[in-house]
Structures are given as C-alpha cells and as structure tokens.
Amino acid sequence: QVQLVESGGGLVQSGGSLRLSCATSGLIFSRYVMGWYRQAPGKQRELVAAIAPNDITNYADSVKGRFTISRDNAKNTVYLQMNSLKPEDTAVYYCNARWPLNPNYWGQGTQVTVSS
C-alpha cells in the first residue's frame, strides 16, 4: 500500500520559514517524480515545485528564489524548504508522486498559514 505523509506545516509570520517533509512508503521512491502542490481556498490546485529522479527541479514562478525542493532517496522522503513566506503562500500543501504508466499518488495535505 502506497502512503505519502506530509508534515511540517503550521502558522508563520510573513518573512518566516517552514520546511515541509513528505515521507513515502510502498513505492520505488527513486523512480518517481516528486512534487509539491498547493491549493488555496477558492482556487485550483497548482504545482509549486517538482524534482525528477535525476534531481532536475522546476518551480512555479511565484516561488522561484524562495522555495527549494530536495529529495533523500535513502529516506524515501521529499522536502520543501520555504523561505521569505508571504500571505499569498497560505494554502494546503500536497505531496505528489508520479511515474509514467503508474498511478498518481497524493498525500493528505498539510496546512500552511502565513500571517501578515
């Protein structure tokens, strides 16, 4: 059974930092593209950052230079370091695992709230 479990969300002031973690089990982690998505109230879920098995990364323009995605294949875990947080970063953040021709997996989400 595949599981993705996010942690590290919370309430932080504008300009602060948080580090999200997504621990996975039940999949061959090193083969998957891992991503962080977010969904704010009344908005569609959007890609924040993704990291490929070869460590190539891509970021949404709104977080470039502030967020860093990384992975630890030995721990089957992906991270999202979020710095210089803004109120508009407030959302539920979801971990995602995808690999061509395989099911797309999601975590349950973790709330990030940035106060002004």
Buried (B, 14 or more C-beta within 10 A) or exposed (E): EEEBBBBBBEEBEEEBEBBBBBBBEEBEBEEBBBBBBBBBEEEEBEBBBBBEBEEEEEBBEEBEEBBBBBBEBEEBBBBBBBBEBBEEBBBBBBBBBBBEEEEEBBBEBBEBBBEE
